[in-house]
Amino acid sequence: MNSIGERIGVEVSLRGAFDLSYESLAPEQARTYRRLAWHPGVEITPLIASRLTGDALPKSEKALRDLARQHLLIEQTPGRYRFHDLLRLHAEEKAAEHENDEAKEEGIARLARTFAELSIAADIALRPYVTSRIVKVDPAFADAAQAARWLDAEKGNLVDLIDLAGRHDLFQETLWLAEGLWSLFLHHGQAHLWLRAGEAAVLAARRSEDERTLGRLLNKRALVHSHLGRVEEAMADLAAAEEIWSRREEWKRVAQTRQRRGTLALEHGDLQEAVGFLEDALAADEHTGAEHHRAVTLFLLGRAHLATGSPEKALGFLERALPPLENSVYNRARARIALGSTLLTLSRPEEARREVEAALREMVEHGSGPGQSEAWEVLGEIHEHQGDLGAARTAYENALESLDEKDPARRRVQERLDGSG
């Protein structure tokens, strides 16, 4: 038998075995098996099964255990399952044969809505200071750490669900899912993952003619492009967003966009331009009374003045920024790291170390790898300033370990490590 004939024979044999296993299932198990094929992601949980079938969670938990015992699912870790690739295809065939379009649309809508609401709940737990959310949902997580763990565990499923929701014209769910994933980029550096989600969300906003949401997404996508060093793409998104906000006379959003333009200029060495954008943003913040945004602008102005060689000015802005950031752990920690750099420049290393060590503890508590890396990097500079090269190398090594493999900051930290001995 030639290789093609052998392959066909194997496929026919496997299909027969799959059919036999399927036909031995109880009706409710068979329905769960079929409908799991509608889930676009790799990992399957009882919640996903429950949403696709409409069954209660305990019933779905039992169904998944039964399917795993009959070798129609693989239990990767406790409570998390997946299909073998060929079994997924078999389940898709059975769903096409036995399920109708109405049941499929209802199942996908339930799944997308549940995960969209959980995403918003996670974002609320991680960023309680945000007051501009269009939607509010009931709390689903005990604290920020639990929300971060859930987002990390489900990130692959969430991105796949964004694509699925967009294809099924579930625009609201698409946008909520992307909103929830924002914290994964902002606090955990998941830039490429968010760009994939963001593309689907931008498309959904345009298709639904939701101009306001489109402006918000363009602002966010610009920040991700900036993180990846894609300056032209970031500036283009910011210009498009600012045009939307100016046309709508949403001055808080104009201030936010100006702040991001200043941040982008600062990160890429256009220091005077950065100061100009940030001063414009601060004036707008003073006018609108957006306290948290004003505090972040003050923090960024502190960084900008430090970069221009004016540490005394930087110190003033940073000291003004810290009190309003009391309830924002992540941004307060960022400001303390910048304050540590400023104090080091002013030859006050012990004060600098106290600020940065406190910021590091906050970044660890918050679970932010990039934030921990930034703190370790400044601690390395402080140790170098004090002549302790061994401690400096350890700090830079810790900074590298805290970064994702694709994070552009790795190159800078590696250069510091190489230069420390």
C-alpha positions in Angstrom: 0.0 0.0 0.0 1.4 3.4 -0.9 1.8 6.2 1.7 -1.4 8.0 0.6 -3.4 4.7 0.9 -1.9 4.0 4.3 -2.9 7.5 5.5 -6.4 7.1 4.2 -6.6 3.7 5.9 -5.5 5.2 9.2 -8.0 8.0 9.0 -10.9 5.7 8.2 -9.8 3.5 11.2 -9.6 6.4 13.5 -12.9 7.8 12.4 -14.5 4.5 13.1 -13.1 4.4 16.5 -14.2 8.0 17.2 -17.7 7.1 16.0 -17.9 4.1 18.3 -16.8 6.2 21.3 -19.3 8.9 20.4 -22.2 6.5 20.0 -21.5 5.1 23.4 -22.0 8.5 25.1 -25.1 9.4 27.0 -27.2 12.0 25.2 -26.1 14.9 27.5 -22.4 13.9 27.2 -22.7 13.7 23.4 -24.2 17.2 23.4 -21.4 18.6 25.5 -18.8 16.9 23.2 -20.3 18.4 20.1 -20.7 21.9 21.5 -17.2 22.1 22.8 -16.1 22.3 19.2 -17.6 25.8 19.1 -15.0 27.1 21.5 -12.2 28.6 19.5 -9.5 28.2 22.1 -7.2 25.3 23.0 -8.0 25.0 26.7 -11.5 24.0 27.9 -12.9 24.6 31.4 -16.2 23.7 33.1 -17.2 27.3 32.8 -16.7 27.2 29.0 -18.7 24.0 28.7 -21.4 25.4 30.9 -21.8 28.5 28.7 -21.8 26.5 25.5 -24.4 24.0 26.7 -26.5 26.2 29.0 -26.0 23.5 31.7 -25.2 24.3 35.4 -21.5 24.4 36.3 -21.5 21.1 38.4 -23.2 19.2 35.5 -20.6 20.5 33.1 -17.7 19.6 35.4 -19.0 16.0 35.5 -19.5 15.9 31.7 -15.8 16.9 31.2 -14.6 14.3 33.6 -16.7 11.7 31.8 -15.4 12.7 28.4 -11.8 12.5 29.7 -12.4 9.1 31.1 -13.6 7.9 27.7 -10.5 9.5 26.1 -12.4 12.0 24.1 -10.7 14.9 26.0 -7.3 15.2 27.6 -7.1 16.7 31.1 -3.9 18.8 30.9 -4.1 20.1 34.5 -6.8 19.7 37.1 -10.0 21.3 35.7 -8.5 22.3 32.3 -9.0 20.1 29.3 -8.2 20.0 25.5 -9.1 18.1 22.4 -6.7 16.0 20.4 -6.6 17.8 17.0 -8.4 14.9 15.2 -11.0 14.7 17.9 -11.8 18.4 17.6 -12.4 17.8 13.9 -14.7 14.9 14.7 -16.6 17.0 17.3 -17.0 19.8 14.7 -18.5 17.2 12.2 -20.9 16.0 14.8 -21.9 19.5 15.8 -22.6 20.3 12.1 -24.6 17.2 11.8 -26.8 17.4 15.0 -26.8 21.1 16.1 -28.7 24.0 14.5 -27.5 27.5 13.8 -29.8 29.0 16.5 -28.3 26.8 19.3 -24.8 27.6 18.1 -25.4 31.4 18.1 -26.9 31.2 21.5 -24.0 29.2 22.9 -21.4 31.4 21.5 -23.2 34.5 22.7 -23.5 33.1 26.3 -19.8 32.2 26.2 -18.6 35.6 24.9 -20.8 37.6 27.3 -19.7 35.6 30.4 -16.0 36.1 29.5 -16.5 39.7 28.5 -18.1 40.4 31.9 -15.3 38.6 33.8 -12.7 40.5 31.8 -14.3 43.8 32.8 -14.5 42.6 36.4 -10.8 41.7 36.3 -9.9 45.1 34.9 -11.9 46.8 37.7 -10.0 44.8 40.3 -6.7 45.7 38.7 -7.4 49.3 37.9 -10.0 50.6 40.5 -9.0 54.2 39.8 -10.5 54.2 36.3 -13.7 56.3 36.4 -14.5 56.5 32.7 -15.7 53.0 32.1 -18.9 52.8 30.1 -19.9 49.6 31.7 -19.9 48.3 35.3 -20.3 44.7 36.3 -20.6 42.9 39.7 -17.3 42.0 41.4 -16.1 38.6 40.5 -12.6 38.6 42.1 -11.5 38.9 45.7 -8.6 41.1 44.9 -6.2 42.3 42.2 -3.9 39.2 42.6 -6.8 36.8 41.9 -7.9 38.9 38.9 -4.4 38.9 37.5 -4.1 35.1 37.9 -7.4 34.6 36.1 -6.4 36.8 33.2 -3.0 35.1 32.9 -4.7 31.6 32.9 -7.3 32.6 30.4 -5.4 35.0 28.1 -5.2 32.5 25.2 -8.9 31.8 25.4 -9.7 35.5 25.7 -7.9 36.5 22.5 -9.5 33.6 20.6 -12.9 34.7 21.9 -12.3 38.2 20.7 -11.8 36.9 17.2 -14.9 34.7 17.5 -17.1 37.5 18.9 -16.1 39.8 16.1 -16.9 37.2 13.5 -20.4 36.8 15.0 -21.0 40.5 15.2 -21.0 40.5 19.0 -19.4 44.0 19.0 -20.1 44.8 22.6 -18.5 41.6 23.8 -15.5 42.0 21.5 -14.8 45.5 23.0 -15.3 44.3 26.6 -12.9 41.4 26.1 -10.2 43.8 24.8 -10.8 46.1 27.7 -10.2 43.4 30.2 -7.0 42.3 28.4 -5.6 45.8 28.7 -4.3 45.1 32.2 -2.2 42.3 30.9 -0.3 44.7 28.7 -0.2 47.6 31.1 1.0 45.6 34.1 2.5 42.5 32.6 4.0 43.6 29.2 1.8 41.3 27.0 2.2 43.7 24.0 1.9 41.2 21.1 -1.0 39.5 22.7 -2.9 42.8 23.1 -2.2 43.9 19.6 -3.9 40.8 18.3 -6.9 41.5 20.5 -6.7 45.2 19.6 -6.9 44.6 15.9 -10.2 42.7 16.3 -11.5 45.3 18.6 -10.6 48.3 16.3 -12.3 46.5 13.5 -15.4 45.9 15.6 -15.6 49.5 16.7 -15.4 50.7 13.0 -18.0 48.2 11.8 -20.4 49.2 14.6 -19.6 52.9 13.9 -18.7 53.4 17.6 -16.5 56.4 17.2 -15.9 57.0 20.9 -14.7 53.4 21.5 -12.6 53.6 18.4 -10.8 56.7 19.8 -10.1 54.9 23.1 -8.7 51.8 21.2 -6.5 54.0 19.0 -5.1 55.6 22.2 -4.3 52.2 23.7 -2.9 50.7 20.5 -0.6 53.7 20.2 0.8 52.9 23.6 1.4 49.3 22.7 3.1 50.3 19.4 5.3 52.7 21.4 6.2 49.9 23.9 7.4 47.9 20.9 9.4 50.8 19.4 7.0 51.4 16.5 7.0 55.2 16.7 5.4 56.0 13.4 2.5 53.6 14.0 2.0 55.0 17.5 2.0 58.6 16.3 -0.4 57.8 13.5 -2.9 56.3 16.0 -2.5 59.2 18.4 -3.1 61.7 15.7 -6.3 59.9 14.6 -7.5 59.6 18.2 -6.9 63.3 18.9 -8.9 64.2 15.8 -11.8 62.2 17.2 -11.6 63.7 20.6 -11.3 67.3 19.4 -14.3 66.8 17.0 -16.3 65.5 19.9 -15.1 68.2 22.3 -14.0 65.6 24.8 -11.3 67.6 26.5 -10.3 65.0 29.0 -9.5 62.6 26.2 -7.6 65.3 24.4 -5.5 65.7 27.5 -5.0 62.0 27.7 -3.8 61.9 24.1 -1.5 64.8 24.6 0.0 63.0 27.6 0.7 60.0 25.5 2.3 62.0 22.8 4.5 63.5 25.4 5.3 60.0 26.8 6.2 58.8 23.3 8.4 61.8 22.6 10.1 61.3 26.0 10.8 57.6 25.4 12.4 58.3 22.0 14.6 61.2 23.1 12.6 64.2 21.8 12.9 65.8 25.2 11.8 69.4 24.6 8.8 68.2 22.6 7.9 65.9 25.4 8.0 68.7 28.0 5.7 70.8 25.7 3.1 68.0 25.2 3.1 67.2 28.9 2.8 70.8 30.0 -0.2 71.1 27.6 -1.7 68.0 29.1 -1.1 69.3 32.7 -2.9 72.5 31.8 -5.8 70.5 30.5 -5.9 68.3 33.6 -6.0 71.4 35.8 -9.0 72.6 33.8 -10.9 69.3 33.7 -10.1 68.3 37.3 -9.1 64.8 36.4 -7.1 64.2 39.6 -5.6 60.8 38.8 -4.7 61.8 35.3 -3.1 65.0 36.6 -1.0 63.0 39.0 0.3 60.7 36.2 1.1 63.8 34.1 3.1 65.2 37.0 5.0 62.0 37.3 5.8 62.0 33.6 6.9 65.7 33.8 9.2 64.7 36.6 10.7 62.0 34.3 11.0 64.4 31.4 12.8 67.1 33.5 15.1 64.5 34.9 16.0 63.4 31.3 16.7 67.1 30.3 19.2 67.4 33.2 17.0 69.3 35.6 16.7 67.0 38.7 15.6 69.8 41.0 12.5 70.5 38.7 12.0 66.7 38.5 11.9 66.4 42.2 9.2 69.0 42.6 6.9 67.4 40.1 7.4 63.9 41.5 6.7 65.0 45.1 3.5 66.6 43.9 2.5 63.4 42.0 2.8 60.9 44.9 0.0 61.9 47.3 -2.8 61.7 44.6 -1.5 58.2 43.6 -2.1 56.7 47.0 -4.9 54.4 45.8 -3.0 53.4 42.6 -0.4 50.9 43.6 1.2 50.5 40.2 1.5 54.2 39.3 2.6 55.1 42.8 5.4 52.5 42.4 6.4 53.9 39.0 6.6 57.4 40.5 8.7 56.2 43.4 11.1 54.5 41.0 11.5 57.8 39.1 11.9 59.6 42.5 14.7 57.2 43.3 16.5 57.9 40.1 16.1 61.7 40.8 17.4 61.4 44.3 20.4 59.4 43.0 21.2 62.1 40.5 21.1 64.6 43.4 23.6 62.4 45.2 21.2 61.1 47.8 21.6 57.4 47.3 20.3 56.1 50.6 17.0 58.0 50.2 16.9 56.7 46.6 17.3 53.1 47.7 14.5 53.4 50.3 12.1 54.7 47.6 13.0 52.1 45.0 13.0 49.2 47.5 9.5 50.2 48.5 8.5 50.5 44.9 9.9 47.0 44.2 7.8 45.5 47.0 4.7 47.2 45.5 5.5 45.9 42.0 5.9 42.3 43.4 2.6 42.6 45.2 1.0 43.8 42.0 2.6 41.1 40.0 4.1 43.4 37.4 7.2 41.9 35.7 8.2 45.0 33.8 7.7 47.1 36.9 9.9 44.8 39.0 12.5 45.0 36.2 12.5 48.8 36.2 12.9 48.8 40.0 15.8 46.3 39.9 17.5 48.3 37.2 17.5 51.5 39.2 18.7 49.5 42.3 21.5 48.3 40.1 22.4 51.9 39.3 22.3 52.8 43.0 24.7 49.9 43.9 27.0 51.0 41.1 27.0 54.5 42.5 28.0 53.2 45.9 30.7 51.0 44.4 29.1 47.6 45.1 29.4 46.0 41.7 28.4 42.5 42.9 25.1 43.8 44.2 24.7 45.8 41.0 25.2 42.7 38.8 22.7 40.8 40.9 20.1 43.6 40.5 20.6 43.7 36.7 20.3 39.9 36.5 17.0 40.1 38.5 15.8 42.9 36.1 16.4 40.6 33.1 14.6 37.7 34.7 11.6 39.8 35.3 11.2 40.7 31.6 9.4 38.8 28.9 11.8 37.4 26.3 10.4 39.8 23.6 10.5 42.9 25.7 12.7 45.6 24.0 14.0 46.7 27.5 16.1 43.5 27.7 18.7 45.0 25.4 19.2 48.1 27.7 19.4 46.0 30.9 21.8 43.6 29.2 24.1 46.5 28.3 24.0 47.7 31.9 24.9 44.1 33.1 27.7 43.9 30.6 29.1 47.2 31.7 29.0 46.4 35.4 31.9 44.1 35.4 
